[in-house]
Amino acid sequence: MLNEKKQSMIKELNSYVALKKQYASNLENKRIDLFDGGTEGYGEDNVLLASTMTNQQLVDSGNQMMDETDQAIERSKKTVQDTVNVGTETAAALKAQTEQMSRVVNELDSIHFSIKKASQLVKELGRQVATDKCIMALLFLIVVRVIAIIIVKLVNPNNKDIKDIPGLAPPAMTRKLLWSAS
């Protein structure tokens, strides 16, 4: 919307500049025609027009043309000022958007760093869980082996292939007492 307004103002400014050039050219041609006698048909019309006018009418006509030119110049100045204001507003909006984009990029960098750090922590936790499972599996195998040895020792106490387990008392020897009746 601002760009369209700017374009329309530029077109209006260009039209005012063209009008000013046209008026300046017309005024210059009339001056040349008035003072130099003019050239060709266009100049002769102005000479005839100027020759029928009194000095006061010539001065009034010149003042009127200068007033019109001054008005056109003022309109051009206003258009230029409006264009400058629109440009200033556009620059301020662009600066604000640039700062906002910078903040967004910084936040995205921060989020990316946090995600990367979280990913590393998840990998580390996964390794720890895997290590813990391996240790638990080894402990389970050791416990099963100890239980198996205990069961074999209890079932077959005289088996010499299996060493005694420290802390587990060997089975008590059974003695047979002879009873004598004498």
Contact map, one row per residue, 1 for C-alpha under 8 A:
11111000000000000000000000000000000000000000000000000000000000000000000000000000000000000000000000000000000000000000000000000000000000000000000000000000000000000000000000000000000000
11111100000000000000000000000000000000000000000000000000000000000000000000000000000001000100000000000000000000000000000000000000000000000000000000000000000000000000000000000000000000
11111110000000000000000000000000000000000000000000000000000000000000000000000000000000000000000000000000000000000000000000000000000000000000000000000000000000000000000000000000000000
11111111000000000000000000000000000000000000000000000000000000000000000000000000000000000000000000000000000000000000000000000000000000000000000000000000000000000000000000000000000000
11111111100000000000000000000000000000000000000000000000000000000000000000000000000000000000000000000000000000000000000000000000000000000000000000000000000000000000000000000000000000
01111111110000000000000000000000000000000000000000000000000000000000000000000000001001000000000000000000000000000000000000000000000000000000000000000000000000000000000000000000000000
00111111111000000000000000000000000000000000000000000000000000000000000000000000000000000000000000000000000000000000000000000000000000000000000000000000000000000000000000000000000000
00011111111100000000000000000000000000000000000000000000000000000000000000000000000000000000000000000000000000000000000000000000000000000000000000000000000000000000000000000000000000
00001111111110000000000000000000000000000000000000000000000000000000000000000010011000000000000000000000000000000000000000000000000000000000000000000000000000000000000000000000000000
00000111111111000000000000000000000000000000000000000000000000000000000000000010001000000000000000000000000000000000000000000000000000000000000000000000000000000000000000000000000000
00000011111111100000000000000000000000000000000000000000000000000000000000000000000000000000000000000000000000000000000000000000000000000000000000000000000000000000000000000000000000
00000001111111110000000000000000000000000000000000000000000000000000000000000010000000000000000000000000000000000000000000000000000000000000000000000000000000000000000000000000000000
00000000111111111000000000000000000000000000000000000000000000000000000000010011000000000000000000000000000000000000000000000000000000000000000000000000000000000000000000000000000000
00000000011111111100000000000000000000000000000000000000000000000000000000000000000000000000000000000000000000000000000000000000000000000000000000000000000000000000000000000000000000
00000000001111111110000000000000000000000000000000000000000000000000000000000000000000000000000000000000000000000000000000000000000000000000000000000000000000000000000000000000000000
00000000000111111111000000000000000000000000000000000000000000000000000110110000000000000000000000000000000000000000000000000000000000000000000000000000000000000000000000000000000000
00000000000011111111100000000000000000000000000000000000000000000000000010010000000000000000000000000000000000000000000000000000000000000000000000000000000000000000000000000000000000
00000000000001111111110000000000000000000000000000000000000000000000000000000000000000000000000000000000000000000000000000000000000000000000000000000000000000000000000000000000000000
00000000000000111111111000000000000000000000000000000000000000000000000100000000000000000000000000000000000000000000000000000000000000000000000000000000000000000000000000000000000000
00000000000000011111111100000000000000000000000000000000000000000000100110000000000000000000000000000000000000000000000000000000000000000000000000000000000000000000000000000000000000
00000000000000001111111110000000000000000000000000000000000000000000000000000000000000000000000000000000000000000000000000000000000000000000000000000000000000000000000000000000000000
00000000000000000111111111000000000000000000000000000000000000000000000000000000000000000000000000000000000000000000000000000000000000000000000000000000000000000000000000000000000000
00000000000000000011111111100000000000000000000000000000000000001000100000000000000000000000000000000000000000000000000000000000000000000000000000000000000000000000000000000000000000
00000000000000000001111111110000000000000000000000000000000000000000100000000000000000000000000000000000000000000000000000000000000000000000000000000000000000000000000000000000000000
00000000000000000000111111111000000000000000000000000000000000000000000000000000000000000000000000000000000000000000000000000000000000000000000000000000000000000000000000000000000000
00000000000000000000011111111100000000000000000000000000000000000000000000000000000000000000000000000000000000000000000000000000000000000000000000000000000000000000000000000000000000
00000000000000000000001111111110000000000000000000000000000000001000000000000000000000000000000000000000000000000000000000000000000000000000000000000000000000000000000000000000000000
00000000000000000000000111111111000000000000000000000000000000000000000000000000000000000000000000000000000000000000000000000000000000000000000000000000000000000000000000000000000000
00000000000000000000000011111111100001000010000000000000000000000000000000000000000000000000000000000000000000000000000000000000000000000000000000000000000000000000000000000000000000
00000000000000000000000001111111110000000010011000000000000000000000000000000000000000000000000000000000000000000000000000000000000000000000000000000000000000000000000000000000000000
00000000000000000000000000111111111100000000000000000000000000000000000000000000000000000000000000000000000000000000000000000000000000000000000000000000000000000000000000000000000000
00000000000000000000000000011111111111000000000000000000000000000000000000000000000000000000000000000000000000000000000000000000000000000000000000000000000000000000000000000000000000
00000000000000000000000000001111111111100011011000000000000000000000000000000000000000000000000000000000000000000000000000000000000000000000000000000000000000000000000000000000000000
00000000000000000000000000000111111111000000011001000000000000000000000000000000000000000000000000000000000000000000000000000000000000000000000000000000000000000000000000000000000000
00000000000000000000000000000011111111000000000000000000000000000000000000000000000000000000000000000000000000000000000000000000000000000000000000000000000000000000000000000000000000
00000000000000000000000000000011111111000000000000000000000000000000000000000000000000000000000000000000000000000000000000000000000000000000000000000000000000000000000000000000000000
00000000000000000000000000000001111111100011001000000000000000000000000000000000000000000000000000000000000000000000000000000000000000000000000000000000000000000000000000000000000000
00000000000000000000000000001001111111110011011000000000000000000000000000000000000000000000000000000000000000000000000000000000000000000000000000000000000000000000000000000000000000
00000000000000000000000000000000100011111111000000000000000000000000000000000000000000000000000000000000000000000000000000000000000000000000000000000000000000000000000000000000000000
00000000000000000000000000000000000001111111000000000000000000000000000000000000000000000000000000000000000000000000000000000000000000000000000000000000000000000000000000000000000000
00000000000000000000000000000000000000111111100000000000000000000000000000000000000000000000000000000000000000000000000000000000000000000000000000000000000000000000000000000000000000
00000000000000000000000000000000000000111111110000000000000000000000000000000000000000000000000000000000000000000000000000000000000000000000000000000000000000000000000000000000000000
00000000000000000000000000001100100011111111111000000000000000000000000000000000000000000000000000000000000000000000000000000000000000000000000000000000000000000000000000000000000000
00000000000000000000000000000000100011111111111100000000000000000000000000000000000000000000000000000000000000000000000000000000000000000000000000000000000000000000000000000000000000
00000000000000000000000000000000000000001111111110000000000000000000000000000000000000000000000000000000000000000000000000000000000000000000000000000000000000000000000000000000000000
00000000000000000000000000000100110001000111111111000000000000000000000000000000000000000000000000000000000000000000000000000000000000000000000000000000000000000000000000000000000000
00000000000000000000000000000100110011000011111111100000000000000000000000000000000000000000000000000000000000000000000000000000000000000000000000000000000000000000000000000000000000
00000000000000000000000000000000000000000001111111110000000000000000000000000000000000000000000000000000000000000000000000000000000000000000000000000000000000000000000000000000000000
00000000000000000000000000000000000000000000111111111000000000000000000000000000000000000000000000000000000000000000000000000000000000000000000000000000000000000000000000000000000000
00000000000000000000000000000000010000000000011111111100010000000000000000000000000000000000000000000000000000000000000000000000000000000000000000000000000000000000000000000000000000
00000000000000000000000000000000000000000000001111111100000000000000000000000000000000000000000000000000000000000000000000000000000000000000000000000000000000000000000000000000000000
00000000000000000000000000000000000000000000000111111100000000000000000000000000000000000000000000000000000000000000000000000000000000000000000000000000000000000000000000000000000000
00000000000000000000000000000000000000000000000011111111110000000000000000000000000000000000000000000000000000000000000000000000000000000000000000000000000000000000000000000000000000
00000000000000000000000000000000000000000000000001111111110000000000000000000000000000000000000000000000000000000000000000000000000000000000000000000000000000000000000000000000000000
00000000000000000000000000000000000000000000000000001111111000000000000000000000000000000000000000000000000000000000000000000000000000000000000000000000000000000000000000000000000000
00000000000000000000000000000000000000000000000000001111111100000000000000000000000000000000000000000000000000000000000000000000000000000000000000000000000000000000000000000000000000
00000000000000000000000000000000000000000000000000001111111110000000000000000000000000000000000000000000000000000000000000000000000000000000000000000000000000000000000000000000000000
00000000000000000000000000000000000000000000000001001111111111000000000000000000000000000000000000000000000000000000000000000000000000000000000000000000000000000000000000000000000000
00000000000000000000000000000000000000000000000000000011111111100000000000000000000000000000000000000000000000000000000000000000000000000000000000000000000000000000000000000000000000
00000000000000000000000000000000000000000000000000000001111111110000000000000000000000000000000000000000000000000000000000000000000000000000000000000000000000000000000000000000000000
00000000000000000000000000000000000000000000000000000000111111111000000000000000000000000000000000000000000000000000000000000000000000000000000000000000000000000000000000000000000000
00000000000000000000000000000000000000000000000000000000011111111100000000000000000000000000000000000000000000000000000000000000000000000000000000000000000000000000000000000000000000
00000000000000000000000000000000000000000000000000000000001111111110000000000000000000000000000000000000000000000000000000000000000000000000000000000000000000000000000000000000000000
00000000000000000000000000000000000000000000000000000000000111111111000000000000000000000000000000000000000000000000000000000000000000000000000000000000000000000000000000000000000000
00000000000000000000001000100000000000000000000000000000000011111111100000000000000000000000000000000000000000000000000000000000000000000000000000000000000000000000000000000000000000
00000000000000000000000000000000000000000000000000000000000001111111110000000000000000000000000000000000000000000000000000000000000000000000000000000000000000000000000000000000000000
00000000000000000000000000000000000000000000000000000000000000111111111000000000000000000000000000000000000000000000000000000000000000000000000000000000000000000000000000000000000000
00000000000000000000000000000000000000000000000000000000000000011111111100000000000000000000000000000000000000000000000000000000000000000000000000000000000000000000000000000000000000
00000000000000000001001100000000000000000000000000000000000000001111111110000000000000000000000000000000000000000000000000000000000000000000000000000000000000000000000000000000000000
00000000000000000000000000000000000000000000000000000000000000000111111111000000000000000000000000000000000000000000000000000000000000000000000000000000000000000000000000000000000000
00000000000000000000000000000000000000000000000000000000000000000011111111100000000000000000000000000000000000000000000000000000000000000000000000000000000000000000000000000000000000
00000000000000010011000000000000000000000000000000000000000000000001111111110000000000000000000000000000000000000000000000000000000000000000000000000000000000000000000000000000000000
00000000000000011001000000000000000000000000000000000000000000000000111111111000000000000000000000000000000000000000000000000000000000000000000000000000000000000000000000000000000000
00000000000000000000000000000000000000000000000000000000000000000000011111111100000000000000000000000000000000000000000000000000000000000000000000000000000000000000000000000000000000
00000000000000010000000000000000000000000000000000000000000000000000001111111110000000000000000000000000000000000000000000000000000000000000000000000000000000000000000000000000000000
00000000000010011000000000000000000000000000000000000000000000000000000111111111000000000000000000000000000000000000000000000000000000000000000000000000000000000000000000000000000000
00000000000000000000000000000000000000000000000000000000000000000000000011111111100000000000000000000000000000000000000000000000000000000000000000000000000000000000000000000000000000
00000000000000000000000000000000000000000000000000000000000000000000000001111111110000000000000000000000000000000000000000000000000000000000000000000000000000000000000000000000000000
00000000110110000000000000000000000000000000000000000000000000000000000000111111111000000000000000000000000000000000000000000000000000000000000000000000000000000000000000000000000000
00000000000010000000000000000000000000000000000000000000000000000000000000011111111100000000000000000000000000000000000000000000000000000000000000000000000000000000000000000000000000
00000000000000000000000000000000000000000000000000000000000000000000000000001111111110000000000000000000000000000000000000000000000000000000000000000000000000000000000000000000000000
00000000100000000000000000000000000000000000000000000000000000000000000000000111111111000000000000000000000000000000000000000000000000000000000000000000000000000000000000000000000000
00000100110000000000000000000000000000000000000000000000000000000000000000000011111111100000000000000000000000000000000000000000000000000000000000000000000000000000000000000000000000
00000000000000000000000000000000000000000000000000000000000000000000000000000001111111110000000000000000000000000000000000000000000000000000000000000000000000000000000000000000000000
00000000000000000000000000000000000000000000000000000000000000000000000000000000111111111000000000000000000000000000000000000000000000000000000000000000000000000000000000000000000000
01000100000000000000000000000000000000000000000000000000000000000000000000000000011111111100000000000000000000000000000000000000000000000000000000000000000000000000000000000000000000
00000000000000000000000000000000000000000000000000000000000000000000000000000000001111111110000000000000000000000000000000000000000000000000000000000000000000000000000000000000000000
00000000000000000000000000000000000000000000000000000000000000000000000000000000000111111111000000000000000000000000000000000000000000000000000000000000000000000000000000000000000000
00000000000000000000000000000000000000000000000000000000000000000000000000000000000011111111100000000000000000000000000000000000000000000000000000000000000000000000000000000000000000
01000000000000000000000000000000000000000000000000000000000000000000000000000000000001111111110000000000000000000000000000000000000000000000000000000000000000000000000000000000000000
00000000000000000000000000000000000000000000000000000000000000000000000000000000000000111111111000000000000000000000000000000000000000000000000000000000000000000000000000000000000000
00000000000000000000000000000000000000000000000000000000000000000000000000000000000000011111111100000000000000000000000000000000000000000000000000000000000000000000000000000000000000
00000000000000000000000000000000000000000000000000000000000000000000000000000000000000001111111110000000000000000000000000000000000000000000000000000000000000000000000000000000000000
00000000000000000000000000000000000000000000000000000000000000000000000000000000000000000111111111000000000000000000000000000000000000000000000000000000000000000000000000000000000000
00000000000000000000000000000000000000000000000000000000000000000000000000000000000000000011111111100000000000000000000000000000000000000000000000000000000000000000000000000000000000
00000000000000000000000000000000000000000000000000000000000000000000000000000000000000000001111111110000000000000000000000000000000000000000000000000000000000000000000000000000000000
00000000000000000000000000000000000000000000000000000000000000000000000000000000000000000000111111111000000000000000000000000000000000000000000000000000000000000000000000000000000000
00000000000000000000000000000000000000000000000000000000000000000000000000000000000000000000011111111100000000000000000000000000000000000000000000000000000000000000000000000000000000
00000000000000000000000000000000000000000000000000000000000000000000000000000000000000000000001111111110000000000000000000000000000000000000000000000000000000000000000000000000000000
00000000000000000000000000000000000000000000000000000000000000000000000000000000000000000000000111111111000000000000000000000000000000000000000000000000000000000000000000000000000000
00000000000000000000000000000000000000000000000000000000000000000000000000000000000000000000000011111111100000000000000000000000000000000000000000000000000000000000000000000000000000
00000000000000000000000000000000000000000000000000000000000000000000000000000000000000000000000001111111110000000000000000000000000000000000000000000000000000000000000000000000000000
00000000000000000000000000000000000000000000000000000000000000000000000000000000000000000000000000111111111000000000000000000000000000000000000000000000000000000000000000000000000000
00000000000000000000000000000000000000000000000000000000000000000000000000000000000000000000000000011111111100000000000000000000000000000000000000000000000000000000000000000000000000
00000000000000000000000000000000000000000000000000000000000000000000000000000000000000000000000000001111111110000000000000000000000000000000000000000000000000000000000000000000000000
00000000000000000000000000000000000000000000000000000000000000000000000000000000000000000000000000000111111111000000000000000000000000000000000000000000000000000000000000000000000000
00000000000000000000000000000000000000000000000000000000000000000000000000000000000000000000000000000011111111100000000000000000000000000000000000000000000000000000000000000000000000
00000000000000000000000000000000000000000000000000000000000000000000000000000000000000000000000000000001111111110000000000000000000000000000000000000000000000000000000000000000000000
00000000000000000000000000000000000000000000000000000000000000000000000000000000000000000000000000000000111111111000000000000000000000000000000000000000000000000000000000000000000000
00000000000000000000000000000000000000000000000000000000000000000000000000000000000000000000000000000000011111111100000000000000000000000000000000000000000000000000000000000000000000
00000000000000000000000000000000000000000000000000000000000000000000000000000000000000000000000000000000001111111110000000000000000000000000000000000000000000000000000000000000000000
00000000000000000000000000000000000000000000000000000000000000000000000000000000000000000000000000000000000111111111000000000000000000000000000000000000000000000000000000000000000000
00000000000000000000000000000000000000000000000000000000000000000000000000000000000000000000000000000000000011111111100000000000000000000000000000000000000000000000000000000000000000
00000000000000000000000000000000000000000000000000000000000000000000000000000000000000000000000000000000000001111111110000000000000000000000000000000000000000000000000000000000000000
00000000000000000000000000000000000000000000000000000000000000000000000000000000000000000000000000000000000000111111111000000000000000000000000000000000000000000000000000000000000000
00000000000000000000000000000000000000000000000000000000000000000000000000000000000000000000000000000000000000011111111100000000000000000000000000000000000000000000000000000000000000
00000000000000000000000000000000000000000000000000000000000000000000000000000000000000000000000000000000000000001111111110000000000000000000000000000000000000000000000000000000000000
00000000000000000000000000000000000000000000000000000000000000000000000000000000000000000000000000000000000000000111111111000000000000000000000000000000000000000000000000000000000000
00000000000000000000000000000000000000000000000000000000000000000000000000000000000000000000000000000000000000000011111111100000000000000000000000000000000000000000000000000000000000
00000000000000000000000000000000000000000000000000000000000000000000000000000000000000000000000000000000000000000001111111110000000000000000000000000000000000000000000000000000000000
00000000000000000000000000000000000000000000000000000000000000000000000000000000000000000000000000000000000000000000111111111000000000000000000000000000000000000000000000000000000000
00000000000000000000000000000000000000000000000000000000000000000000000000000000000000000000000000000000000000000000011111111100000000000000000000000000000000000000000000000000000000
00000000000000000000000000000000000000000000000000000000000000000000000000000000000000000000000000000000000000000000001111111110000000000000000000000000000000000000000000000000000000
00000000000000000000000000000000000000000000000000000000000000000000000000000000000000000000000000000000000000000000000111111111000000000000000000000000000000000000000000000000000000
00000000000000000000000000000000000000000000000000000000000000000000000000000000000000000000000000000000000000000000000011111111100000000000000000000000000000000000000000000000000000
00000000000000000000000000000000000000000000000000000000000000000000000000000000000000000000000000000000000000000000000001111111110000000000000000000000000000000000000000000000000000
00000000000000000000000000000000000000000000000000000000000000000000000000000000000000000000000000000000000000000000000000111111111000000000000000000000000000000000000000000000000000
00000000000000000000000000000000000000000000000000000000000000000000000000000000000000000000000000000000000000000000000000011111111100000000000000000000000000000000000000000000000000
00000000000000000000000000000000000000000000000000000000000000000000000000000000000000000000000000000000000000000000000000001111111110000000000000000000000000000000000000000000000000
00000000000000000000000000000000000000000000000000000000000000000000000000000000000000000000000000000000000000000000000000000111111111000000000000000000000000000000000000000000000000
00000000000000000000000000000000000000000000000000000000000000000000000000000000000000000000000000000000000000000000000000000011111111100000000000000000000000000000000000000000000000
00000000000000000000000000000000000000000000000000000000000000000000000000000000000000000000000000000000000000000000000000000001111111110000000000000000000000000000000000000000000000
00000000000000000000000000000000000000000000000000000000000000000000000000000000000000000000000000000000000000000000000000000000111111111000000000000000000000000000000000000000000000
00000000000000000000000000000000000000000000000000000000000000000000000000000000000000000000000000000000000000000000000000000000011111111100000000000000000000000000000000000000000000
00000000000000000000000000000000000000000000000000000000000000000000000000000000000000000000000000000000000000000000000000000000001111111110000000000000000000000000000000000000000000
00000000000000000000000000000000000000000000000000000000000000000000000000000000000000000000000000000000000000000000000000000000000111111111000000000000000000000000000000000000000000
00000000000000000000000000000000000000000000000000000000000000000000000000000000000000000000000000000000000000000000000000000000000011111111100000000000000000000000000000000000000000
00000000000000000000000000000000000000000000000000000000000000000000000000000000000000000000000000000000000000000000000000000000000001111111110000000000000000000000000000000000000000
00000000000000000000000000000000000000000000000000000000000000000000000000000000000000000000000000000000000000000000000000000000000000111111111000000000000000000000000000000000000000
00000000000000000000000000000000000000000000000000000000000000000000000000000000000000000000000000000000000000000000000000000000000000011111111100000000000000000000000000000000000000
00000000000000000000000000000000000000000000000000000000000000000000000000000000000000000000000000000000000000000000000000000000000000001111111110000000000000000000000000000000000000
00000000000000000000000000000000000000000000000000000000000000000000000000000000000000000000000000000000000000000000000000000000000000000111111111000000000000000000000000000000000000
00000000000000000000000000000000000000000000000000000000000000000000000000000000000000000000000000000000000000000000000000000000000000000011111111100000000000000000000000000000000000
00000000000000000000000000000000000000000000000000000000000000000000000000000000000000000000000000000000000000000000000000000000000000000001111111110000000000000000000000000000000000
00000000000000000000000000000000000000000000000000000000000000000000000000000000000000000000000000000000000000000000000000000000000000000000111111111000000000000000000000000000000000
00000000000000000000000000000000000000000000000000000000000000000000000000000000000000000000000000000000000000000000000000000000000000000000011111111100000000000000000000000000000000
00000000000000000000000000000000000000000000000000000000000000000000000000000000000000000000000000000000000000000000000000000000000000000000001111111110000000000000000000000000000000
00000000000000000000000000000000000000000000000000000000000000000000000000000000000000000000000000000000000000000000000000000000000000000000000111111111000000000000000000000000000000
00000000000000000000000000000000000000000000000000000000000000000000000000000000000000000000000000000000000000000000000000000000000000000000000011111111100000000100000000000000000000
00000000000000000000000000000000000000000000000000000000000000000000000000000000000000000000000000000000000000000000000000000000000000000000000001111111110000000000100000000000000000
00000000000000000000000000000000000000000000000000000000000000000000000000000000000000000000000000000000000000000000000000000000000000000000000000111111111000000000000000000000000000
00000000000000000000000000000000000000000000000000000000000000000000000000000000000000000000000000000000000000000000000000000000000000000000000000011111111110000000000000000000000000
00000000000000000000000000000000000000000000000000000000000000000000000000000000000000000000000000000000000000000000000000000000000000000000000000001111111111100100000000000000000000
00000000000000000000000000000000000000000000000000000000000000000000000000000000000000000000000000000000000000000000000000000000000000000000000000000111111110000000000000000000000000
00000000000000000000000000000000000000000000000000000000000000000000000000000000000000000000000000000000000000000000000000000000000000000000000000000011111110000000000000000000000000
00000000000000000000000000000000000000000000000000000000000000000000000000000000000000000000000000000000000000000000000000000000000000000000000000000001111111100000000000000000000000
00000000000000000000000000000000000000000000000000000000000000000000000000000000000000000000000000000000000000000000000000000000000000000000000000000001111111100000000001100000000000
00000000000000000000000000000000000000000000000000000000000000000000000000000000000000000000000000000000000000000000000000000000000000000000000000000000100111110000000000000000000000
00000000000000000000000000000000000000000000000000000000000000000000000000000000000000000000000000000000000000000000000000000000000000000000000000000000100111111100000000000000000000
00000000000000000000000000000000000000000000000000000000000000000000000000000000000000000000000000000000000000000000000000000000000000000000000000000000000001111110000000000000000000
00000000000000000000000000000000000000000000000000000000000000000000000000000000000000000000000000000000000000000000000000000000000000000000000000000000000000111110000000000000000000
00000000000000000000000000000000000000000000000000000000000000000000000000000000000000000000000000000000000000000000000000000000000000000000000000001000100000111111000000000000000000
00000000000000000000000000000000000000000000000000000000000000000000000000000000000000000000000000000000000000000000000000000000000000000000000000000000000000011111100000000000000000
00000000000000000000000000000000000000000000000000000000000000000000000000000000000000000000000000000000000000000000000000000000000000000000000000000000000000000111110101000000000000
00000000000000000000000000000000000000000000000000000000000000000000000000000000000000000000000000000000000000000000000000000000000000000000000000000100000000000011111110000000000000
00000000000000000000000000000000000000000000000000000000000000000000000000000000000000000000000000000000000000000000000000000000000000000000000000000000000000000001111110000000000000
00000000000000000000000000000000000000000000000000000000000000000000000000000000000000000000000000000000000000000000000000000000000000000000000000000000000000000000111110000000000000
00000000000000000000000000000000000000000000000000000000000000000000000000000000000000000000000000000000000000000000000000000000000000000000000000000000000000000001111111000000000000
00000000000000000000000000000000000000000000000000000000000000000000000000000000000000000000000000000000000000000000000000000000000000000000000000000000000000000000111111100000000000
00000000000000000000000000000000000000000000000000000000000000000000000000000000000000000000000000000000000000000000000000000000000000000000000000000000000010000001000111110000000000
00000000000000000000000000000000000000000000000000000000000000000000000000000000000000000000000000000000000000000000000000000000000000000000000000000000000010000000000011111000000000
00000000000000000000000000000000000000000000000000000000000000000000000000000000000000000000000000000000000000000000000000000000000000000000000000000000000000000000000001111100000000
00000000000000000000000000000000000000000000000000000000000000000000000000000000000000000000000000000000000000000000000000000000000000000000000000000000000000000000000000111110000000
00000000000000000000000000000000000000000000000000000000000000000000000000000000000000000000000000000000000000000000000000000000000000000000000000000000000000000000000000011111000000
00000000000000000000000000000000000000000000000000000000000000000000000000000000000000000000000000000000000000000000000000000000000000000000000000000000000000000000000000001111100000
00000000000000000000000000000000000000000000000000000000000000000000000000000000000000000000000000000000000000000000000000000000000000000000000000000000000000000000000000000111110000
00000000000000000000000000000000000000000000000000000000000000000000000000000000000000000000000000000000000000000000000000000000000000000000000000000000000000000000000000000011111000
00000000000000000000000000000000000000000000000000000000000000000000000000000000000000000000000000000000000000000000000000000000000000000000000000000000000000000000000000000001111100
00000000000000000000000000000000000000000000000000000000000000000000000000000000000000000000000000000000000000000000000000000000000000000000000000000000000000000000000000000000111110
00000000000000000000000000000000000000000000000000000000000000000000000000000000000000000000000000000000000000000000000000000000000000000000000000000000000000000000000000000000011111
00000000000000000000000000000000000000000000000000000000000000000000000000000000000000000000000000000000000000000000000000000000000000000000000000000000000000000000000000000000001111
00000000000000000000000000000000000000000000000000000000000000000000000000000000000000000000000000000000000000000000000000000000000000000000000000000000000000000000000000000000000111
